Each structure stands twice: as C-alpha cells, then as structure tokens.
Amino acid sequence: MTELKQIGEMVQARTLNLQRASADLVARGLEELARLELDPRLAGLIGQLRQSEDWDQRITAWQKLRELGPAVPGWREALRELIYHGDGWARILASEALAWHGCCPADTVPVLIAAVDASLDLRRHDWARAACGALGKYSGLPKPLTVQALPVLLRGLSAENHDVRGYAAMALGNLGKASRSALVKIANLLDRAEGALSECYLEALRKIDPAIDSAMDAWVSALDHDDPAIRADAVSAIGRKGNGASRAVPDLLRMAQDYNAEVRKMVALALARIEVANQSVLTRLQHLSSDSDPAVRLASVYALFKLGDRADERIKQLRAGLGESEPAARLLCAWALGNCGSAAGWLTRRALARALRREQVDEVRSELERALMELKHPSRP
C-alpha cells in the first residue's frame, strides 16, 4: 500500500492548481450537487470514494460509480467535485470513471496524465495501464489537452510492461494525426510484436495515418515529420532492417538532402546497413563524403567502405578521422573502424591504440577500447 499512497500524494500535489473548465459548468454542478440527497445511493458512493480509509471499499465505490454513469442526475458534477476537492486517489478514480464514459476531458485529462507519470515513476504498471486506458477513451481531444497528453503517452510506449505499452499506443491512436510524433516508437513496437499486441499497434498506426500497413510504412511516413530528431529515428529504424529495407532506399536518398546533420549522418549509416550499391546510392554517398559536418562525412566514408568503394582509401580516411576535434566524429570513427574486420589491418590497430592514449572523453575511450578488442578478436558471423 505504500506505493499506492505515494501515487495518491504525487497526483494530489501535481493537480492542486487545476482550474475548472468553465464557470457555467461549476454553477450547474453546484445545482446538481444540491440534488444529491435525492439519490442516497449516489451520495453514499461519493462519500466512500472521498473519505473511506478502506482501500477495497474505495475501489468498490469507484467501480459502482462507473457502472451508474452520466444518466444518473448529479453523477457527472459529483465526480468533478472530487477532482477539485478530493485527495489524490479520489481525483484519480473520479477521473477514470468520467473518462470511461467520455465525459469532462478538460477536468480529467490533467489528472490522468499525473496518474500515468506517478505510476510509471513507482513502477506500478497496473495503474499506469489503467490511466493510459482511461486517456484512450477519448477521441480527438482539443489541441491543448493533446499537447499535454502526448509526452506521457510517449513515455508509456517505453514502459517495461507490455500492457502499458499497448494501452498507451491505443490512446495515441485515438488522438489521430496529432500523434504523428509517436509513429516511429509504435512502429518499433509493431516490428517486434506478435499476436494481439501486433494488431493493437497496427490499429494505432492506421488511426494516425490510414495509409500505413506495416512498420516500414510508418517509418517512411515519419520521414516527413517536422522534428529532425524523429526523422533521424525513422532513418535509423529503416537502416536496422538491413537489406530488408531496400524498397526504402529512394526515400533515404531524398533524406540525404535534409538540412539537419544528424539526419544526413543516419542516412549514410542506414545505407551502409542496407548494402544496395547502385549508382544512385554511391553518387549520393560520395556527395555526403564532402559534407560540411565531419560526422556526416565520416559516416559516408564508412558507408562507401561497406559498399566496396575504394576500401583501402576509405579506411585511411577513417583513421585520419580519429584526430577530429569533435568527440562525436572521433566516436563514430572508432565505431566504424571496429566494424571494418580484417580489412582494417595493423595500421588501424596502431592508430586506434595511439588515439586511445590521447583521448580524454570517456565515451570515446570506451569505443576505442571496444574497437581494438573487436579487431583483435573479430566476432564470428
């Protein structure tokens, strides 16, 4: 019960400053509440949800209130009163009951967001799932509420629990096109899922973009997102499919002209993995090997090496890159050289050892050490 108590306290603290959606609704709510005594059953359940110290009694009251629904006079406004004047769990359970019937999103969504966050913080996946599921009862939320809900639902996609991920995906799907920032993450989940979860993720993706029929479709669709970080993630996801992503090569070649250097770098690395060495690919990579950004240049050099273009010269260029001033460029070179296998040769091992002696950045040092180990003991295919 300690974690449950903490969740309630966290939600109450995070929703203390909630403002009611409308003064007119408040006035109407007070009128409805004045009639509660006409319905003793409703009044009794509200009292239990507000005041009971018995957890099981509270849960039972919540379940019965959800069953009653908005057809009962005073039901909606009685639950809204709990959102603004109850403790943390009264707010959570009242919000869930209202959301179950698609009611009062302006009142419930901030509470449900806080409930998801608090539950994930404390790894109570049962309640994170319930709060994500409640958010998923709404379709087409107003833009301000959508903006608030997106970050926590995206966080839900990374939860350890597959049910939380599934309910978060369904909630994002119900937000429609506003959830385009979730395309890559949901597609990544779809790519690994089976059975009912696979169907759940595909349904969510289709609600965001009806043209999507596969994870690859979603990644390609995300290439047009306004956020360069999402475009870069989409390119990386396509590259991870290796030669299975060959049909996306034309889209990647288009992205090689992206204004963002990280996107261009990921394009080069994706082309290295896909290993389609046609003239269009080689020409584009040769162009990128003269890019203004050193990491883009070196990623392109590595890709050209992987595609068999002047291998000795490309390895020499990667060795020279170990002296770049930017740590990100040195990191990329160390990683790339470690993946060159027997073609790297003793000159590369010597260059890596020298770079390790002078390197001050821990992350780069770790990659240099890994590269040396890999070239000393190559991984078996």
C-alpha positions as CSV (number, residue, x, y, z in Angstrom):
1,M,0.0,0.0,0.0
2,T,3.0,2.3,0.4
3,E,3.3,2.8,-3.4
4,L,-0.4,3.4,-3.8
5,K,-0.3,6.1,-1.1
6,Q,2.7,7.7,-2.8
7,I,0.8,7.7,-6.1
8,G,-2.1,9.4,-4.5
9,E,0.1,12.0,-2.8
10,M,2.0,12.7,-6.0
11,V,-1.1,13.2,-8.1
12,Q,-2.7,15.5,-5.5
13,A,0.5,17.6,-5.4
14,R,0.6,17.8,-9.2
15,T,-3.0,18.8,-9.6
16,L,-3.5,21.3,-6.8
17,N,-3.6,24.2,-9.2
18,L,-6.2,22.8,-11.6
19,Q,-8.7,25.3,-12.8
20,R,-12.2,24.4,-13.7
21,A,-13.0,24.3,-17.3
22,S,-16.0,26.6,-17.2
23,A,-17.7,28.9,-14.6
24,D,-21.0,28.0,-16.1
25,L,-20.3,24.3,-15.6
26,V,-19.4,25.0,-12.0
27,A,-22.7,26.8,-11.3
28,R,-24.6,24.0,-13.0
29,G,-22.5,21.5,-10.9
30,L,-23.5,23.1,-7.7
31,E,-27.1,22.9,-8.6
32,E,-26.8,19.2,-9.4
33,L,-25.0,18.6,-6.1
34,A,-27.8,20.2,-4.2
35,R,-30.0,17.4,-5.5
36,L,-27.6,14.6,-4.4
37,E,-29.7,13.9,-1.3
38,L,-32.5,12.8,-3.7
39,D,-30.3,9.9,-4.7
40,P,-28.9,8.3,-1.5
41,R,-27.0,5.6,-3.4
42,L,-25.0,8.1,-5.4
43,A,-24.4,10.2,-2.3
44,G,-23.2,7.2,-0.4
45,L,-20.8,6.1,-3.1
46,I,-19.3,9.6,-3.5
47,G,-18.8,9.7,0.3
48,Q,-16.9,6.4,0.2
49,L,-14.8,7.5,-2.7
50,R,-14.0,10.7,-1.0
51,Q,-13.5,9.7,2.7
52,S,-13.1,5.9,3.1
53,E,-9.8,4.8,4.6
54,D,-10.5,1.2,3.5
55,W,-8.9,0.7,0.1
56,D,-11.2,-2.1,-1.0
57,Q,-14.2,0.0,-0.1
58,R,-12.9,2.8,-2.2
59,I,-12.3,0.6,-5.2
60,T,-15.8,-1.0,-4.9
61,A,-17.3,2.5,-4.8
62,W,-15.4,3.6,-7.9
63,Q,-16.5,0.5,-9.8
64,K,-20.1,1.1,-8.8
65,L,-20.0,4.7,-9.7
66,R,-18.6,3.9,-13.1
67,E,-21.5,1.5,-13.6
68,L,-24.0,4.2,-12.7
69,G,-22.9,6.5,-15.5
70,P,-23.9,10.0,-16.5
71,A,-27.6,9.1,-16.9
72,V,-27.9,9.4,-13.1
73,P,-28.7,13.0,-12.0
74,G,-25.7,14.7,-10.3
75,W,-23.3,11.9,-11.3
76,R,-21.1,14.0,-13.6
77,E,-20.8,17.0,-11.3
78,A,-20.3,14.9,-8.1
79,L,-17.3,13.3,-9.7
80,R,-16.0,16.7,-10.9
81,E,-16.2,18.0,-7.4
82,L,-13.9,15.1,-6.3
83,I,-11.4,16.1,-8.9
84,Y,-11.1,19.5,-7.4
85,H,-11.6,18.8,-3.7
86,G,-10.8,15.2,-3.1
87,D,-7.4,13.6,-2.2
88,G,-5.1,12.1,-4.8
89,W,-6.9,8.8,-5.2
90,A,-10.4,10.4,-5.2
91,R,-9.2,12.5,-8.1
92,I,-7.7,9.6,-10.0
93,L,-10.7,7.3,-9.6
94,A,-13.2,10.1,-10.3
95,S,-11.3,11.0,-13.5
96,E,-11.2,7.3,-14.6
97,A,-14.9,6.9,-14.1
98,L,-15.7,10.1,-16.1
99,A,-13.2,9.1,-18.8
100,W,-14.8,5.7,-19.1
101,H,-17.9,7.4,-20.4
102,G,-16.0,10.0,-22.4
103,C,-17.0,12.8,-20.1
104,C,-15.3,16.1,-19.0
105,P,-11.9,15.7,-20.6
106,A,-10.8,19.2,-19.6
107,D,-11.2,18.1,-16.0
108,T,-9.9,14.5,-16.2
109,V,-7.0,14.6,-18.6
110,P,-4.6,16.6,-16.4
111,V,-5.3,14.1,-13.5
112,L,-4.9,11.1,-15.7
113,I,-1.6,12.4,-17.0
114,A,-0.3,12.9,-13.5
115,A,-1.5,9.4,-12.6
116,V,0.4,7.8,-15.5
117,D,3.6,9.7,-14.6
118,A,3.4,8.8,-10.9
119,S,2.6,5.2,-11.6
120,L,5.5,4.9,-14.0
121,D,7.8,6.6,-11.6
122,L,6.9,4.0,-9.0
123,R,6.7,1.1,-11.5
124,R,3.0,0.4,-10.6
125,H,2.2,-0.8,-14.1
126,D,-1.3,-1.8,-13.2
127,W,-2.3,1.8,-12.5
128,A,-0.2,3.2,-15.4
129,R,-2.2,0.8,-17.7
130,A,-5.5,1.9,-16.2
131,A,-4.7,5.6,-16.6
132,C,-3.5,5.1,-20.2
133,G,-6.6,3.1,-20.9
134,A,-8.7,6.0,-19.5
135,L,-7.0,8.5,-21.7
136,G,-7.7,6.2,-24.6
137,K,-11.4,6.5,-24.0
138,Y,-11.2,10.0,-25.6
139,S,-11.0,10.5,-29.4
140,G,-10.0,13.8,-30.9
141,L,-9.1,15.8,-27.7
142,P,-8.8,19.6,-28.1
143,K,-5.3,20.6,-29.1
144,P,-4.2,22.0,-25.6
145,L,-5.1,18.7,-24.0
146,T,-3.5,16.7,-26.7
147,V,-0.3,18.7,-26.3
148,Q,-0.4,17.8,-22.6
149,A,-1.1,14.2,-23.1
150,L,1.4,13.3,-25.8
151,P,4.6,13.3,-23.7
152,V,3.3,11.0,-21.0
153,L,1.7,8.6,-23.6
154,L,5.0,8.6,-25.5
155,R,6.7,7.7,-22.2
156,G,4.2,4.9,-21.8
157,L,5.4,3.4,-25.1
158,S,8.8,2.8,-23.3
159,A,7.4,1.2,-20.2
160,E,8.7,-2.2,-19.2
161,N,5.1,-3.7,-19.1
162,H,3.6,-4.7,-22.5
163,D,0.1,-3.9,-21.4
164,V,1.1,-0.3,-20.6
165,R,2.7,0.0,-24.0
166,G,-0.4,-1.4,-25.7
167,Y,-2.8,0.9,-23.9
168,A,-0.5,3.9,-24.5
169,A,-0.4,3.1,-28.2
170,M,-4.2,2.8,-28.4
171,A,-4.6,6.2,-26.6
172,L,-2.2,7.8,-29.1
173,G,-4.0,6.2,-32.0
174,N,-7.3,7.8,-30.7
175,L,-5.6,11.2,-30.9
176,G,-5.2,10.7,-34.6
177,K,-2.9,12.8,-36.7
178,A,-1.8,14.8,-33.6
179,S,0.2,11.7,-32.6
180,R,2.5,11.6,-35.6
181,S,5.4,12.1,-33.2
182,A,4.7,8.5,-32.0
183,L,4.9,6.8,-35.4
184,V,8.5,5.6,-35.0
185,K,8.1,4.3,-31.5
186,I,4.8,2.5,-32.2
187,A,6.3,1.1,-35.5
188,N,9.3,-0.2,-33.5
189,L,7.0,-2.0,-31.1
190,L,5.0,-3.4,-34.0
191,D,8.2,-4.7,-35.6
192,R,8.9,-6.8,-32.5
193,A,5.3,-7.8,-31.5
194,E,3.2,-10.8,-32.2
195,G,-0.4,-11.7,-31.9
196,A,-2.9,-9.4,-30.3
197,L,-0.3,-6.8,-29.5
198,S,0.8,-6.7,-33.1
199,E,-2.8,-6.0,-34.1
200,C,-3.1,-3.3,-31.4
201,Y,0.0,-1.4,-32.7
202,L,-1.0,-1.7,-36.3
203,E,-4.5,-0.4,-35.5
204,A,-3.0,2.6,-33.6
205,L,-0.7,3.4,-36.5
206,R,-3.6,3.3,-39.0
207,K,-5.6,5.7,-36.9
208,I,-2.7,8.1,-37.1
209,D,-2.1,7.6,-40.8
210,P,-4.6,5.4,-42.7
211,A,-2.1,4.6,-45.4
212,I,0.1,2.6,-43.0
213,D,0.1,-1.2,-43.5
214,S,3.4,-2.1,-41.9
215,A,6.2,-0.9,-39.6
216,M,8.2,0.1,-42.7
217,D,5.2,2.3,-43.9
218,A,5.2,4.1,-40.6
219,W,8.9,4.7,-40.6
220,V,8.8,6.1,-44.1
221,S,5.8,8.3,-43.2
222,A,7.8,9.7,-40.2
223,L,10.5,10.9,-42.6
224,D,8.3,13.9,-43.3
225,H,7.9,14.9,-39.6
226,D,8.8,18.5,-38.6
227,D,11.0,17.3,-35.8
228,P,14.5,16.4,-37.1
229,A,15.0,14.0,-34.1
230,I,12.0,12.0,-35.2
231,R,13.2,12.0,-38.8
232,A,16.6,10.7,-37.6
233,D,15.0,8.0,-35.5
234,A,12.9,6.9,-38.5
235,V,16.0,6.7,-40.8
236,S,17.8,4.7,-38.1
237,A,14.9,2.3,-37.8
238,I,14.8,1.7,-41.5
239,G,18.5,1.0,-41.5
240,R,18.2,-1.6,-38.8
241,K,16.2,-3.7,-41.2
242,G,19.3,-4.1,-43.4
243,N,18.7,-5.4,-46.9
244,G,15.0,-5.9,-46.0
245,A,14.6,-2.1,-46.2
246,S,15.8,-2.0,-49.9
247,R,12.5,-0.6,-51.0
248,A,13.0,2.5,-48.8
249,V,16.3,3.4,-50.5
250,P,14.7,6.1,-52.7
251,D,13.2,7.7,-49.6
252,L,16.6,7.6,-47.8
253,L,18.3,9.2,-50.8
254,R,15.8,12.0,-50.6
255,M,16.6,12.4,-46.9
256,A,20.3,12.7,-47.7
257,Q,19.5,16.4,-48.5
258,D,17.9,17.1,-45.1
259,Y,19.0,20.3,-43.5
260,N,19.8,18.5,-40.3
261,A,23.2,17.0,-40.0
262,E,22.1,14.2,-37.7
263,V,19.5,13.1,-40.2
264,R,22.1,13.1,-43.0
265,K,24.5,11.1,-40.8
266,M,21.9,8.5,-40.1
267,V,21.1,8.2,-43.8
268,A,24.7,7.3,-44.5
269,L,24.7,4.7,-41.8
270,A,21.4,3.3,-42.9
271,L,22.7,2.9,-46.5
272,A,25.7,1.1,-45.1
273,R,23.5,-1.4,-43.4
274,I,21.1,-1.9,-46.4
275,E,24.0,-2.5,-48.7
276,V,22.4,-1.6,-52.0
277,A,25.4,-0.4,-54.1
278,N,23.7,1.1,-57.1
279,Q,25.0,4.2,-58.8
280,S,22.4,6.5,-57.2
281,V,23.5,5.4,-53.8
282,L,27.2,5.6,-54.5
283,T,26.8,9.1,-56.0
284,R,24.8,10.4,-53.0
285,L,27.3,9.0,-50.5
286,Q,30.2,10.5,-52.4
287,H,28.5,13.8,-52.2
288,L,27.9,13.4,-48.5
289,S,31.6,12.5,-48.0
290,S,32.3,16.2,-48.7
291,D,29.6,17.4,-46.3
292,S,30.3,20.4,-44.1
293,D,29.7,18.3,-40.9
294,P,32.6,15.9,-40.0
295,A,30.3,13.2,-38.6
296,V,28.3,13.1,-41.8
297,R,31.5,13.0,-43.9
298,L,32.9,10.1,-41.9
299,A,29.6,8.2,-41.8
300,S,29.5,8.4,-45.6
301,V,33.1,7.3,-45.8
302,Y,32.2,4.2,-43.7
303,A,29.2,3.5,-45.9
304,L,31.3,3.7,-49.1
305,F,33.7,1.2,-47.5
306,K,30.9,-1.2,-46.7
307,L,29.7,-0.9,-50.3
308,G,33.1,-1.8,-51.7
309,D,34.1,1.7,-52.9
310,R,37.9,2.1,-52.7
311,A,38.1,0.2,-49.4
312,D,41.8,1.0,-48.6
313,E,41.3,4.7,-49.2
314,R,38.1,4.7,-47.1
315,I,39.8,3.0,-44.1
316,K,42.7,5.5,-44.3
317,Q,40.1,8.4,-44.2
318,L,38.5,6.8,-41.1
319,R,41.9,6.5,-39.4
320,A,42.5,10.2,-40.1
321,G,39.1,11.0,-38.6
322,L,40.4,9.8,-35.2
323,G,42.1,13.2,-35.0
324,E,38.9,15.2,-35.5
325,S,38.3,18.0,-32.9
326,E,34.7,17.0,-32.3
327,P,34.2,14.0,-29.9
328,A,31.1,12.8,-31.9
329,A,33.3,12.5,-35.0
330,R,36.0,10.6,-33.2
331,L,33.4,8.3,-31.6
332,L,31.9,7.5,-35.0
333,C,35.4,6.7,-36.4
334,A,36.2,4.4,-33.6
335,W,33.0,2.5,-34.0
336,A,33.3,2.4,-37.8
337,L,36.9,1.1,-37.7
338,G,35.9,-1.5,-35.2
339,N,33.4,-2.8,-37.7
340,C,35.9,-3.0,-40.6
341,G,37.0,-6.5,-39.8
342,S,40.1,-8.0,-41.3
343,A,40.3,-5.2,-43.9
344,A,41.3,-2.8,-41.2
345,G,44.9,-4.2,-40.8
346,W,47.7,-3.5,-38.3
347,L,47.9,0.2,-39.3
348,T,44.3,0.7,-38.0
349,R,45.1,-1.1,-34.7
350,R,48.1,1.1,-34.2
351,A,46.0,4.2,-35.0
352,L,43.3,3.2,-32.5
353,A,45.9,2.5,-29.8
354,R,47.5,5.9,-30.3
355,A,44.1,7.6,-30.3
356,L,43.3,5.8,-27.0
357,R,46.4,7.1,-25.3
358,R,45.5,10.8,-26.0
359,E,41.7,10.5,-25.7
360,Q,40.1,12.4,-22.8
361,V,36.4,11.7,-23.4
362,D,35.2,8.6,-21.6
363,E,32.6,7.6,-24.1
364,V,35.1,7.8,-27.0
365,R,37.7,5.9,-24.9
366,S,35.3,3.1,-24.4
367,E,34.5,2.9,-28.1
368,L,38.2,2.9,-28.9
369,E,38.8,0.0,-26.5
370,R,35.9,-1.9,-28.0
371,A,37.2,-1.4,-31.5
372,L,40.7,-2.6,-30.5
373,M,39.2,-5.7,-28.9
374,E,36.9,-6.3,-31.9
375,L,39.9,-6.2,-34.3
376,K,42.0,-8.4,-32.1
377,H,39.2,-10.9,-31.7
378,P,36.7,-10.5,-34.6
379,S,33.1,-11.5,-33.9
380,R,32.0,-14.6,-35.7
381,P,29.2,-14.1,-38.3
